[in-house]
Amino acid sequence: MIDSTTTSTSSTTKTAVTCANCNLDNLCIPKGLPRSEVGELALLVNRNNIRQKGEAIYHAGSPFRGIIALRSGSAKLLSFDQNGNELVVDFILPGELLGFDGMSSQIHNCTAIALETVNYCHLQAYKIEILAINTPGLSQVLLQRSCNQFDAQVQKMMLSRRSAEERVACFILHISDRLSIRGYSELEFRLSMSREEIGNYLGIAHETVSRIIHLFQARKLIEVKSKQLKITDKKGLFSFYAT
């Protein structure tokens, strides 16, 4: 959801970024692993994979590629109905993981698309098996991440019972909280997704998303310039959602 230019890259430092010194290690796969096991992970992860805006990281129906961790940029996870209609399942931020949709069947059920230029780390499928032997904590970490994504989908289903205004308010607050955890500003950020994509994700028309954003601006809860969003009254926005 943020402009990738605000994220530091390895080119600005003489020290190569590894799993041991990455600034996202408390959010990514290493979180929860003993330091000794992080070293094993660092040896097998492929880094600095780049996708430009609109390019696929993987496609639905393709063989399971493994686990992917975004280092910078953002992506959307898509599913498709029998008529080929696109459904936005989730938006992925730096430090968050992709690929769990293919672990069970070894075939990806979703398509992952870059919303802007993304840089990601890739733990290939066959390397997961190698790591599982040498890093006993890996299975538990991956299970926890998978359960977290399941919990997020449950919350999304519960949100679908709310009004359109409540959904948009919750969406903005959720993005704010996720960015705050990652060390970015919780009050001012760039939304990399379109109104259509937000509406698709929330289950409302994009015209409705635009109308509600204008409403929030009129109530001085937020300010929006192009894709740059500033929360001017977070408490008021939360109160709007909580009513």
Contacts in CASP RR format, 6 or more apart in sequence:
PFRMAT RR
TARGET T0000
AUTHOR 0000-0000-0000
METHOD contacts of the structure
MODEL  1
MIDSTTTSTSSTTKTAVTCANCNLDNLCIPKGLPRSEVGELALLVNRNNI
RQKGEAIYHAGSPFRGIIALRSGSAKLLSFDQNGNELVVDFILPGELLGF
DGMSSQIHNCTAIALETVNYCHLQAYKIEILAINTPGLSQVLLQRSCNQF
DAQVQKMMLSRRSAEERVACFILHISDRLSIRGYSELEFRLSMSREEIGN
YLGIAHETVSRIIHLFQARKLIEVKSKQLKITDKKGLFSFYAT
1 74 0 8 1.000
1 91 0 8 1.000
1 93 0 8 1.000
1 115 0 8 1.000
1 175 0 8 1.000
1 178 0 8 1.000
1 179 0 8 1.000
1 189 0 8 1.000
1 190 0 8 1.000
1 191 0 8 1.000
1 192 0 8 1.000
1 193 0 8 1.000
2 73 0 8 1.000
2 74 0 8 1.000
2 93 0 8 1.000
2 94 0 8 1.000
2 179 0 8 1.000
2 184 0 8 1.000
2 189 0 8 1.000
2 190 0 8 1.000
2 192 0 8 1.000
3 116 0 8 1.000
3 190 0 8 1.000
3 192 0 8 1.000
4 72 0 8 1.000
4 73 0 8 1.000
4 116 0 8 1.000
4 117 0 8 1.000
4 118 0 8 1.000
4 119 0 8 1.000
6 184 0 8 1.000
7 71 0 8 1.000
7 72 0 8 1.000
7 73 0 8 1.000
7 94 0 8 1.000
8 23 0 8 1.000
9 72 0 8 1.000
9 119 0 8 1.000
10 16 0 8 1.000
10 17 0 8 1.000
10 48 0 8 1.000
15 21 0 8 1.000
17 47 0 8 1.000
17 71 0 8 1.000
18 39 0 8 1.000
18 42 0 8 1.000
18 47 0 8 1.000
19 25 0 8 1.000
19 28 0 8 1.000
19 29 0 8 1.000
19 30 0 8 1.000
19 38 0 8 1.000
19 39 0 8 1.000
19 41 0 8 1.000
19 42 0 8 1.000
19 45 0 8 1.000
20 30 0 8 1.000
20 35 0 8 1.000
20 38 0 8 1.000
20 39 0 8 1.000
20 42 0 8 1.000
22 28 0 8 1.000
22 30 0 8 1.000
22 71 0 8 1.000
24 69 0 8 1.000
24 71 0 8 1.000
24 94 0 8 1.000
24 95 0 8 1.000
24 182 0 8 1.000
25 31 0 8 1.000
25 38 0 8 1.000
27 94 0 8 1.000
27 95 0 8 1.000
27 96 0 8 1.000
27 181 0 8 1.000
27 182 0 8 1.000
28 69 0 8 1.000
28 95 0 8 1.000
28 97 0 8 1.000
28 121 0 8 1.000
29 41 0 8 1.000
29 67 0 8 1.000
29 69 0 8 1.000
29 97 0 8 1.000
29 123 0 8 1.000
29 138 0 8 1.000
29 141 0 8 1.000
29 142 0 8 1.000
29 145 0 8 1.000
30 38 0 8 1.000
30 41 0 8 1.000
31 141 0 8 1.000
32 137 0 8 1.000
32 141 0 8 1.000
33 41 0 8 1.000
33 135 0 8 1.000
33 137 0 8 1.000
33 138 0 8 1.000
33 141 0 8 1.000
34 137 0 8 1.000
37 134 0 8 1.000
37 135 0 8 1.000
37 136 0 8 1.000
37 137 0 8 1.000
37 138 0 8 1.000
40 131 0 8 1.000
40 134 0 8 1.000
40 135 0 8 1.000
41 123 0 8 1.000
41 131 0 8 1.000
41 135 0 8 1.000
41 138 0 8 1.000
44 123 0 8 1.000
44 124 0 8 1.000
44 127 0 8 1.000
44 130 0 8 1.000
44 131 0 8 1.000
45 121 0 8 1.000
45 122 0 8 1.000
45 123 0 8 1.000
46 121 0 8 1.000
46 122 0 8 1.000
46 123 0 8 1.000
46 124 0 8 1.000
47 71 0 8 1.000
47 121 0 8 1.000
47 122 0 8 1.000
48 119 0 8 1.000
49 119 0 8 1.000
49 120 0 8 1.000
49 121 0 8 1.000
49 122 0 8 1.000
50 117 0 8 1.000
50 118 0 8 1.000
50 119 0 8 1.000
51 57 0 8 1.000
51 75 0 8 1.000
51 114 0 8 1.000
51 117 0 8 1.000
51 118 0 8 1.000
51 120 0 8 1.000
52 114 0 8 1.000
52 117 0 8 1.000
53 114 0 8 1.000
53 115 0 8 1.000
53 116 0 8 1.000
53 117 0 8 1.000
54 113 0 8 1.000
54 114 0 8 1.000
54 115 0 8 1.000
55 113 0 8 1.000
55 114 0 8 1.000
56 111 0 8 1.000
56 112 0 8 1.000
56 113 0 8 1.000
56 114 0 8 1.000
57 68 0 8 1.000
57 75 0 8 1.000
57 98 0 8 1.000
57 112 0 8 1.000
57 113 0 8 1.000
57 114 0 8 1.000
57 118 0 8 1.000
57 120 0 8 1.000
58 65 0 8 1.000
58 68 0 8 1.000
58 98 0 8 1.000
58 99 0 8 1.000
58 108 0 8 1.000
58 111 0 8 1.000
58 112 0 8 1.000
59 108 0 8 1.000
59 111 0 8 1.000
60 78 0 8 1.000
60 79 0 8 1.000
60 80 0 8 1.000
60 108 0 8 1.000
60 109 0 8 1.000
60 110 0 8 1.000
60 111 0 8 1.000
61 107 0 8 1.000
61 108 0 8 1.000
61 109 0 8 1.000
62 107 0 8 1.000
62 108 0 8 1.000
63 106 0 8 1.000
63 107 0 8 1.000
63 108 0 8 1.000
63 125 0 8 1.000
64 99 0 8 1.000
64 102 0 8 1.000
64 103 0 8 1.000
64 105 0 8 1.000
64 106 0 8 1.000
64 107 0 8 1.000
64 108 0 8 1.000
64 125 0 8 1.000
65 99 0 8 1.000
65 108 0 8 1.000
65 122 0 8 1.000
65 124 0 8 1.000
65 125 0 8 1.000
66 99 0 8 1.000
66 102 0 8 1.000
66 103 0 8 1.000
66 122 0 8 1.000
66 123 0 8 1.000
66 124 0 8 1.000
66 125 0 8 1.000
66 128 0 8 1.000
67 97 0 8 1.000
67 98 0 8 1.000
67 99 0 8 1.000
67 100 0 8 1.000
67 122 0 8 1.000
67 123 0 8 1.000
67 128 0 8 1.000
67 142 0 8 1.000
68 97 0 8 1.000
68 98 0 8 1.000
68 99 0 8 1.000
68 112 0 8 1.000
68 120 0 8 1.000
68 121 0 8 1.000
68 122 0 8 1.000
68 123 0 8 1.000
69 95 0 8 1.000
69 96 0 8 1.000
69 97 0 8 1.000
69 98 0 8 1.000
69 120 0 8 1.000
69 121 0 8 1.000
69 122 0 8 1.000
69 123 0 8 1.000
70 92 0 8 1.000
70 93 0 8 1.000
70 94 0 8 1.000
70 95 0 8 1.000
70 96 0 8 1.000
70 98 0 8 1.000
70 118 0 8 1.000
70 119 0 8 1.000
70 120 0 8 1.000
71 94 0 8 1.000
71 95 0 8 1.000
71 118 0 8 1.000
71 119 0 8 1.000
71 120 0 8 1.000
71 121 0 8 1.000
72 94 0 8 1.000
72 117 0 8 1.000
72 118 0 8 1.000
72 119 0 8 1.000
73 93 0 8 1.000
73 94 0 8 1.000
73 114 0 8 1.000
73 115 0 8 1.000
73 116 0 8 1.000
73 117 0 8 1.000
73 118 0 8 1.000
73 119 0 8 1.000
73 192 0 8 1.000
74 91 0 8 1.000
74 92 0 8 1.000
74 93 0 8 1.000
74 94 0 8 1.000
74 114 0 8 1.000
74 115 0 8 1.000
74 116 0 8 1.000
74 118 0 8 1.000
74 192 0 8 1.000
74 193 0 8 1.000
75 91 0 8 1.000
75 92 0 8 1.000
75 98 0 8 1.000
75 112 0 8 1.000
75 113 0 8 1.000
75 114 0 8 1.000
75 115 0 8 1.000
75 118 0 8 1.000
76 88 0 8 1.000
76 89 0 8 1.000
76 90 0 8 1.000
76 91 0 8 1.000
76 92 0 8 1.000
76 112 0 8 1.000
76 113 0 8 1.000
76 115 0 8 1.000
76 193 0 8 1.000
76 197 0 8 1.000
77 88 0 8 1.000
77 89 0 8 1.000
77 90 0 8 1.000
77 91 0 8 1.000
77 92 0 8 1.000
77 98 0 8 1.000
77 101 0 8 1.000
77 110 0 8 1.000
77 111 0 8 1.000
77 112 0 8 1.000
78 86 0 8 1.000
78 87 0 8 1.000
78 88 0 8 1.000
78 89 0 8 1.000
78 110 0 8 1.000
78 111 0 8 1.000
78 112 0 8 1.000
78 113 0 8 1.000
79 86 0 8 1.000
79 87 0 8 1.000
79 89 0 8 1.000
79 109 0 8 1.000
79 110 0 8 1.000
79 111 0 8 1.000
80 86 0 8 1.000
80 87 0 8 1.000
80 111 0 8 1.000
81 87 0 8 1.000
86 200 0 8 1.000
87 200 0 8 1.000
88 197 0 8 1.000
88 199 0 8 1.000
88 200 0 8 1.000
88 201 0 8 1.000
89 110 0 8 1.000
89 153 0 8 1.000
89 201 0 8 1.000
90 149 0 8 1.000
90 152 0 8 1.000
90 153 0 8 1.000
90 201 0 8 1.000
91 115 0 8 1.000
91 175 0 8 1.000
91 193 0 8 1.000
91 201 0 8 1.000
92 98 0 8 1.000
92 112 0 8 1.000
93 178 0 8 1.000
93 179 0 8 1.000
93 182 0 8 1.000
94 182 0 8 1.000
95 182 0 8 1.000
97 145 0 8 1.000
97 149 0 8 1.000
98 112 0 8 1.000
98 120 0 8 1.000
99 108 0 8 1.000
99 112 0 8 1.000
100 145 0 8 1.000
100 146 0 8 1.000
100 149 0 8 1.000
101 108 0 8 1.000
101 109 0 8 1.000
101 110 0 8 1.000
102 108 0 8 1.000
102 109 0 8 1.000
103 142 0 8 1.000
103 146 0 8 1.000
106 125 0 8 1.000
115 192 0 8 1.000
115 193 0 8 1.000
115 197 0 8 1.000
116 192 0 8 1.000
123 131 0 8 1.000
128 138 0 8 1.000
128 142 0 8 1.000
131 138 0 8 1.000
132 138 0 8 1.000
132 139 0 8 1.000
159 166 0 8 1.000
159 167 0 8 1.000
159 170 0 8 1.000
159 202 0 8 1.000
160 167 0 8 1.000
160 202 0 8 1.000
160 203 0 8 1.000
162 170 0 8 1.000
164 202 0 8 1.000
164 204 0 8 1.000
164 208 0 8 1.000
164 212 0 8 1.000
165 212 0 8 1.000
165 215 0 8 1.000
165 240 0 8 1.000
166 240 0 8 1.000
166 241 0 8 1.000
167 202 0 8 1.000
167 203 0 8 1.000
167 204 0 8 1.000
168 198 0 8 1.000
168 202 0 8 1.000
168 204 0 8 1.000
168 209 0 8 1.000
168 212 0 8 1.000
168 213 0 8 1.000
168 216 0 8 1.000
169 216 0 8 1.000
169 237 0 8 1.000
169 238 0 8 1.000
169 240 0 8 1.000
169 241 0 8 1.000
170 241 0 8 1.000
171 198 0 8 1.000
171 201 0 8 1.000
171 202 0 8 1.000
172 216 0 8 1.000
172 222 0 8 1.000
172 229 0 8 1.000
172 231 0 8 1.000
172 237 0 8 1.000
173 234 0 8 1.000
173 237 0 8 1.000
173 238 0 8 1.000
173 241 0 8 1.000
175 189 0 8 1.000
175 191 0 8 1.000
176 186 0 8 1.000
176 187 0 8 1.000
176 189 0 8 1.000
176 231 0 8 1.000
176 234 0 8 1.000
177 186 0 8 1.000
179 185 0 8 1.000
179 186 0 8 1.000
179 189 0 8 1.000
180 186 0 8 1.000
186 231 0 8 1.000
186 234 0 8 1.000
187 230 0 8 1.000
187 231 0 8 1.000
187 232 0 8 1.000
187 234 0 8 1.000
188 228 0 8 1.000
188 229 0 8 1.000
188 230 0 8 1.000
188 231 0 8 1.000
189 228 0 8 1.000
189 229 0 8 1.000
190 227 0 8 1.000
190 228 0 8 1.000
190 229 0 8 1.000
191 198 0 8 1.000
191 227 0 8 1.000
191 228 0 8 1.000
191 229 0 8 1.000
192 227 0 8 1.000
193 201 0 8 1.000
194 206 0 8 1.000
195 206 0 8 1.000
195 209 0 8 1.000
195 210 0 8 1.000
195 213 0 8 1.000
196 206 0 8 1.000
198 206 0 8 1.000
198 209 0 8 1.000
199 205 0 8 1.000
199 206 0 8 1.000
199 208 0 8 1.000
199 209 0 8 1.000
200 206 0 8 1.000
202 209 0 8 1.000
213 222 0 8 1.000
213 224 0 8 1.000
216 222 0 8 1.000
216 237 0 8 1.000
216 240 0 8 1.000
217 223 0 8 1.000
217 224 0 8 1.000
219 240 0 8 1.000
220 232 0 8 1.000
220 233 0 8 1.000
221 231 0 8 1.000
221 232 0 8 1.000
221 233 0 8 1.000
221 236 0 8 1.000
221 237 0 8 1.000
221 240 0 8 1.000
222 229 0 8 1.000
222 230 0 8 1.000
222 231 0 8 1.000
222 232 0 8 1.000
222 233 0 8 1.000
222 237 0 8 1.000
223 229 0 8 1.000
223 230 0 8 1.000
223 232 0 8 1.000
224 230 0 8 1.000
231 237 0 8 1.000
END
